[in-house]
């Protein structure tokens, strides 16, 4: 299993690349999508999910992809609902790691 430190480092590196791709896309909307895409980022996200034994959910993929794309790396402050648990927010890669471990143990 991946360590928390490696998981956090990988997510921080993915965010750096993600931010650069978005900046390039904003500067040149016509050409950027043809030059830069998110396929490598998606592959890395899948590797992280598999390293934590997360299952795929047809609604949003898996928790890591949801946190990056829907929750914009925690900036959107979207709520997480857990069965028999209270609602909470996942704002940091460290919190995401803990949530992923909890989900992996529930499966």
C-alpha positions as CSV (number, residue, x, y, z in Angstrom):
1,X,0.0,0.0,0.0
2,X,1.2,3.5,-0.7
3,X,2.3,5.6,2.3
4,X,0.5,8.8,3.3
5,X,3.6,10.8,2.4
6,X,3.9,9.3,-1.1
7,X,0.2,9.8,-1.6
8,X,0.3,13.5,-0.6
9,X,3.4,14.1,-2.7
10,X,1.8,12.5,-5.8
11,X,-1.4,14.6,-5.3
12,X,0.6,17.8,-4.9
13,X,2.6,17.0,-8.1
14,X,-0.7,16.2,-10.0
15,X,-2.1,19.6,-8.8
16,X,1.0,21.4,-10.1
17,X,0.6,19.9,-13.6
18,X,-3.1,20.4,-13.5
19,X,-2.7,24.1,-12.7
20,X,-0.2,24.5,-15.5
21,X,-2.5,22.8,-18.0
22,X,-5.3,25.0,-17.0
23,X,-3.2,28.2,-17.4
24,X,-2.1,27.1,-20.9
25,X,-5.7,26.2,-21.8
26,X,-6.9,29.7,-20.7
27,X,-4.2,31.4,-22.7
28,X,-4.9,29.6,-26.0
29,X,-8.2,27.9,-25.9
30,X,-8.1,26.8,-29.5
31,X,-4.8,25.0,-29.5
32,X,-4.2,24.0,-25.9
33,X,-6.7,21.1,-25.8
34,X,-5.0,19.6,-28.8
35,X,-1.5,20.0,-27.3
36,X,-2.2,19.3,-23.6
37,X,-4.6,16.8,-22.2
38,X,-5.2,15.2,-18.9
39,X,-4.5,11.5,-19.9
40,X,-1.2,11.3,-17.9
41,X,-2.9,12.9,-14.9
42,X,-5.8,10.4,-15.2
43,X,-3.4,7.5,-15.3
44,X,-1.7,8.7,-12.2
45,X,-5.0,9.1,-10.4
46,X,-5.9,5.5,-11.3
47,X,-2.6,4.3,-10.0
48,X,-3.2,6.1,-6.7
49,X,-6.7,4.6,-6.4
50,X,-5.4,1.1,-7.2
51,X,-2.6,1.4,-4.7
52,X,-5.3,2.0,-2.0
53,X,-7.6,-0.7,-3.3
54,X,-10.4,1.8,-4.1
55,X,-13.2,0.5,-6.3
56,X,-14.6,2.4,-9.3
57,X,-18.0,4.1,-8.9
58,X,-19.9,4.7,-12.1
59,X,-21.2,8.1,-10.8
60,X,-17.9,9.9,-10.4
61,X,-15.2,7.3,-10.9
62,X,-13.5,7.1,-7.5
63,X,-12.9,9.3,-4.5
64,X,-9.5,10.7,-5.7
65,X,-10.9,11.7,-9.1
66,X,-13.9,13.3,-7.4
67,X,-11.7,15.3,-5.1
68,X,-9.5,16.6,-7.9
69,X,-12.2,17.3,-10.6
70,X,-15.4,17.9,-8.8
71,X,-14.0,19.3,-5.6
72,X,-11.2,21.2,-7.3
73,X,-8.5,19.8,-5.0
74,X,-10.7,20.6,-2.0
75,X,-11.3,24.2,-2.9
76,X,-15.1,23.7,-3.6
77,X,-15.7,22.5,0.0
78,X,-18.0,19.7,-1.2
79,X,-19.5,17.6,1.5
80,X,-18.6,13.9,1.9
81,X,-21.4,11.6,3.2
82,X,-20.5,8.4,4.9
83,X,-23.0,5.8,6.1
84,X,-23.6,6.0,9.8
85,X,-21.3,9.0,10.0
86,X,-21.6,12.7,10.0
87,X,-21.0,14.9,7.0
88,X,-17.5,16.4,6.6
89,X,-15.2,18.2,4.1
90,X,-12.0,17.0,2.6
91,X,-9.7,20.0,2.0
92,X,-6.2,18.5,2.0
93,X,-4.4,15.6,0.5
94,X,-3.8,14.2,4.0
95,X,-7.6,14.3,4.7
96,X,-8.2,12.6,1.3
97,X,-5.8,9.8,2.2
98,X,-7.6,9.1,5.5
99,X,-10.9,9.1,3.7
100,X,-9.6,6.7,1.0
101,X,-8.3,4.3,3.7
102,X,-11.6,4.4,5.4
103,X,-13.4,3.6,2.1
104,X,-11.0,0.8,1.3
105,X,-11.7,-0.8,4.7
106,X,-15.5,-0.6,4.2
107,X,-15.4,-2.6,0.9
